[in-house]
Amino acid sequence: MFKRILAPVDGSKASQHALDVAADIAGKYSAELVILCVYKHHSSLEASLSMVRPYDTDPPDKVLLEFSTKVVENAKNRVSQTGFENITGYVKQGQPSRTIVSFAKEHAIDLIVIGSRGTGDLEGFLLGSVSHKVTSLAQCPCLTV
């Protein structure tokens, strides 16, 4: 029934719980578990307004890429500790909900398992959470955990 299951992660407890559920389902169906972390690009203006820089630091996109890569590595390690090995991981830059949906379409994902609340900001409360947008836009079944 499911051959490729997508688990978007952001390091939050909700995404870790969703990852555990996704790994359990993938194991039952002998499916591939695809882990994805999406980070949002910050323009130079946004970066300069949002950061106090007492000394030279790396550009925000570089820091976010490194953090996202670590989130994916930690997620893969978490799942592999259970003995499950059919795991791939990706890091993408973009608007999270749209990037998750387009990634799912491009990679022939059969099921998206996503946490109900992540590390989103106030925008998520005002405009709708990433999980809500993903479940509304995705062309495959979604399980919100």
Secondary structure, 3 states (H helix, E strand, C coil): CCCEEEEECCCCHHHHHHHHHHHHHHHHHCCEEEEEEEECCCCHHHHHHHCCCCCCCCCHHHHHHHHHHHHHHHHHHHHHCCCCCCEEEEEEECCHHHHHHHHHHHCCCCEEEECCCCCCCHHHHHHCCHHHHHHHHCCCCEEEC
